[in-house]
């Protein structure tokens, strides 16, 4: 809206007030620059035009609730789980995936042990079914997530660093949406 306002205001100012034409010209230039930046970016935030490539990166959630391997289970329950209603949490150190803490498996651990056990002791160690690359096509991701028994996966970039989280629901929704051009 700002870009459009600047462009229209610049044209109006350029035509209506020829003595101040340079102001109108600058308004148009700034408006065009803003519009070009928004139109060519892949966008990282809401409200920004986004180039869709049909990959996991298009549908993944970038806000990943991560827990460190050394976090006590009791601290996880009190500090993380109370505020985040997920069923699995990646165990991460320095943006590297170490495993997955699954609530279904945590239920098997006696409550009296929660105060002295760390996440690394109760997590499921990392395996290939837990992660997917950001550039994976959506149909391939849907197949992988359907077969990994988790229904979700951590999204890694080309360097193996965590950049997001994707669920079977995310990719199924993307496949059912009609393609917009």
N, C-alpha and C positions, 0 to 999 in steps of 0.2 A: 504494500500500500504506500509506503514511503517513496519507493522508487517511482511508482506511477504518479503520485502527487507531485514529485519534483519534476518529472518530465512534462506533465500537463501544465503545471505552474510556470515552468520555464518557457514553454511554447507561448502561453498566454502573455507572460511578461515580455517576451521578445517581440511579439506582434503589437501588443497594446501600448507598450512604453518603449519606443525605439531609442530614446535617449539613454535608457538603462538596459539596452540590449545585451550588454556583456553579462549582466546579472542573470538574465534569462538563459543565456547560452551556458553559463556555468551550472545553473540548476539542471538543465537538460543533460549535460555531460555527467554530473554526479548521479542523477537518476538512472541514466543508462549504465553507468559503471556498477551501481548497486544491483540493477536488474540482471546484468551479465554475470556478476559474481554469484547471485542466487540461482540463476539458471544453469550454470555450469558446474556447480559444486555437487558432490555426491550427498552432501547433507549429513550432519551428525545429530542434528536436533529436530525437534518438532517444528512443523510449519515451514520447513525448508524443502524446496523441490528436490526430488531424489531420482536418480537414474536407476531404474530397475533392470537388473541383469538376470533375474531368475535364479539367484543363488541364496544360500543360507544367510549370507550377510544382509540380504534385503529384509528378512523376517525375524532375525534373532533379536533377543533382548540384550541390550548393552549393559544394563544394571544387574551385575551378578553379585549375589551375596556370597562372599567367600569367607572361609574360616582357616586360620593357620593350623598347621599340624600339631603344635604344642598347646592348643587351647584345651582346657579341661572340659570334659563332657558337661559337668554341672554348669560351668560358665556359658557353654553353648546353649544349654536349655534355658537358662535365665536371661541371657543377654541377646542371643540371636533368634532362637526359636520363638520366643514370646512376641517378637516384632515382625517376624517373617514366616508366613504360613506356606512354606514349601515342603515338599516331601523328600528332597535331596539337596545337599549342599556340597559344592566342590571344596576340597581341602587343597589349599594353595599356598605356596611360598614363592615370593619374588615373581609373581605372575605365571608360575609353572604349576601345572596340575600334578598333585601327588596321589589323589584318590577322591573318593566320593563318600560322604557321610549320608547314609540312607536311613530315614526314620524307621522304616520297616525292620531293618537290621538292628537299629539302636534299641528297639523295643525288647530285643532278646537279651540285652545286657541288664543284669540286676541293678536296681536303683542305688543300692548301697555302694556300688562300685563307681558311680558317676563322679564322685568327688575326687577320686585319685586317677582315673583313666583320662588319657589325652585323646584327641581326635585321631591321631595317627594310629592308635591302638584299636580303634573300633571302626575305622573307615574301610571301605572296600578298596584295595589297591588298584591303581590305575591300570586299565587295559584298553585295547583299541575300541571297544564298544562304548566307551564313555566320552569320546571326543570326536569332533568332526571339523574339517577345515572350512573356513569362511567362504571359500570359492566353490564349494560343492554345489552342484545343481540341485534344485528343490526335489525333483523326482527321486534322485539317488538318495538324498537325505531322508525322504519319507520312507523309503525301503529300509534304510539303515536303522532309523528310529523305531520302525515297526518290529524289527528283529532283535533289538539290543536288550529287551526285557526291562528297560528303564523308561522308554518313551520320551527320553530327553537326552541331551548331550551338551557338553561344553564345546564352545566354538573357539578354535585356535587359529591364529594367523600363520603366515608362512614361516615364522620363526619359532613356532610352538608356544607362543604366549597367549594367554586367555584374553579374548576380546568380546565374548558374549556367551549366551546360553540359548538353546533352541529346544522347543518341545515338538512332539508329534502334532499337537494341536496347532502350533504356529505354521508348520509346513502344510498341513492339511487345509488350513484356512486359506493359505496363499494359493494352493492349487485349485481351490474351488472358486476363487474370485475371478471374474472375467478380466482379461488383460485390457488395460486402458492405454490408449495412445494419445 
